[in-house]
Amino acid sequence: MISPFAHIIGSAVNIREQQVAAVLALLDEGATIPFIARYRKEKTGSMDEVQIAAIQTQYAKLQELAKRKETIYARLDELNITNDELRQRIAECWDATELEDIYLPYKPHRKTRADIAVEKGYLPLAEEILKQRPMTLPKDEEALQGARDIIAQRIAEDEKSRNAIRREFTYTALLTTKAVKSKCDAPEALNYKDYFDFKCPLKHIRSHQLLAIRRAENEGYLRVDISPDTEKALDKLAHIWLRASNDTAYQVEMAMEDGYKRLLKPSIETEFAALSKQKADEEAIRVFADNLRQLLLGAPLGQKRVLALDPGFRTGCKTVVLNEQGDLIMHDVIFLHNLQSTKRLQELIEKYKIEAIAIGNGTASRETEQMARMVVENIKSGVDKAPQIFVVSEAGASVYSASKTAREEFPDEDVTVRGAVSIGRRLIDPLAELVKIEPKAIGVGQYQHDVDQTALRESLQQTVESVVNYVGVDVNTASKHLLTYISGLGPTLAQSIVDYRAQNGAFRSRKELLKVPKLGAKTFEQAAGFLRLKGANPLDNSAVHPESYAIVEKMAKDQGCSVADLIADKTIRERIDLQRYVTSEVGLPTLTDIIKELAQPGRDPRGETEEFRFDETVHTIEDLKPGMVLPGIVTNISAFGAFVDIGVHKDGLVHISEMADRRVNNPQEVVKLHQHVNVRVLDIDYARGRIQLSLKGMKN
């Protein structure tokens, strides 16, 4: 049975109704977005995760709207309103704004001027005036005012009137801001100086501008107004309400102007303020999610012996040694510019055969890096190969070090040791470490505290889940935090897997997962394809789903070889005619994915990490001069540009207009998070600590 929502959602997201219906059916069965996108391509028409997520979002909105209708029906029952036409309109309406307009006259509200006028008996007079026929008006001004109040409210609640004013807001609304004089001299107000006297058509305002303005408004530094062209708005209302030119029509005109200014305009302004904020939130959240995805997909160094340094001047650099699995071996404190400390660093490198050094990018990072490079260059024995040096983002490390997760992992260590361990583990495997931190604490977005927190949390959660399942995890080594994000699992089952592993040893096959308490067939279906392990069956270490093992085995049998031979020999795979294996359940999309996976089973899609060095002659903002070309690392991407660390403790901004020798609409067309780039210094504001950079003409 096709969901009644399939047609509505299909129109909203521009996807065929049958495809939408298939996705809704899978979602209702408990399937996750990664599972549907990867293993149910025949049913969805090979939809990607973005399309499936859009359907899920629309589905949730319609379900909320259905609940809202139940509330409205209950209200109509309270008022004993049995209007069949009204109830039919509500039943057929699936637009939230239209639904609220239909309901507005019946919605509970505080007593208004119109309500008082009705109580005083002025409704008949208002009805007569609205007819705009010549009549002798009463000389009682209170009666006339009461009638106008009734008319004003009726105009403000009328659907045609509201839609007409909405159209004016859509096309002509202007957002204006003014500084609050009593607060504009405060030091914090300077952050919003660009908006002290600001005007912009609402339809053209950028998301980061609107979020900055709303923050300033909430903090009391700005007054904000959104208004359409008043004359055009009143003219639109006049076309609806004015039908004559006499004294009664003049009363309607006065009521119309009052209703617009006092009721209708503020109501629609609130609506558009919320709508514009929602759009700005969506854009900011999208940028944040894109950045987070790139961060989580950062290339892992892999299983190497790592020495991690959390830089510090006064208290020294907290130093930890990690083995290939990221386990803490020892910790110490090393002070900068101390001969004894440099000897200690060299001693640790040689004793533990360190293969890589991870240095946090916070305060004293450059000085710590300089010390480490000096030590590494002086090493002449004790290691087969001098360790590589990497500067690692510390974003969120302090949040992790004070978290329950960190206390569980290192109950006997203080926050400084935990923070240094996190820095080192981020180098070994960024994804495995970063999933332990609340995504918004990682700091790869802007205005994350100003956007809708529920929408932000859901988007970032979905992003983490998408990345973890895209990469896949080793079920025998993954932490419970990483397993939590695997399709179909969650915290409870993730812990059950870890507990089972601790009691019974490593899993020997995917099928053994079914022995984990409370992990049933449905969960196994959702999770198995994203879990890897090295066992007797080589397919267990691939993205081939267990439900497709029989297909692969038949392919191997038909070729007269084993599954292992099929994986190892490209020429055998090239001989396979996929059409022979198409069934009513399994089509070419799945078969094509299987062949691709057999070519590189268990391949990590994240690439390899690269060493990076800042310019040795530049350490502080005072060392910068316009025209310099410097190496840098992209640390954050926003809607208006990218921030680049060039090693002076202040990130520089490459504005979107300076990103390429062409028009750029989205900075992520040009750069990626943590990309190594060369930039040109355009300008330096030494007093405010602002650096303007350019990518134009650079070879990156």
Secondary structure, 3 states (H helix, E strand, C coil): CCCCCHHHHHHHHCCCHHHHHHHHHHHHCCCCHHHHHHHCHHHHCCCCHHHHHHHHHHHHHHHHHHHHHHHHHHHHHHCCCCCHHHHHHHHHCCCHHHHHHHHHHHCCCCCCHHHHHHHCCCHHHHHHHHHCCCCCCCCCHHHHHHHHHHHHHHHHHCHHHHHHHHHHHHHHCEEEEEECCCCCCCHHHHHHHHHCEEEEEHHHCCHHHHHHHHHHHHCCCEEEEEECCHHHHHHHHHHHHCCCCCHHHHHHHHHHHHHHHHHHHHHHHHHHHHHHHHHHHHHHHHHHHHHHHHHHCCCCCCCCCEEEEECCCCCCEEEEEECCCCCEEEEEEECCCCHHHHHHHHHHHHHCCCCEEEEECCCCHHHHHHHHHHHHHHCCCCCCCCCEEEEECCCCHHHHHCCHHHHHHCCCCCHHHHHHHHHHHHHHCHHHHHCCCCHHHHCCCCCCCCCCHHHHHHHHHHHHHHHHHHHCEECCCCCHHHHHCCCCCCHHHHHHHHHHHHHHCCCCCHHHHHHCCCCCHHHHHHHHHHEECCCCCHHHHCCCCHHHHHHHHHHHHHCCCCHHHHHHCHHHHHCCCHHHHCCCCCCHHHHHHHHHHHHCCCCCCCCCCCCCCCCCCCCCHHHCCCCCEEEEEEEEEECCEEEEECCCCCCEEEEHHHCCCCCCCCHHHCCCCCCEEEEEEEEEECCCCEEEEECCCCCC
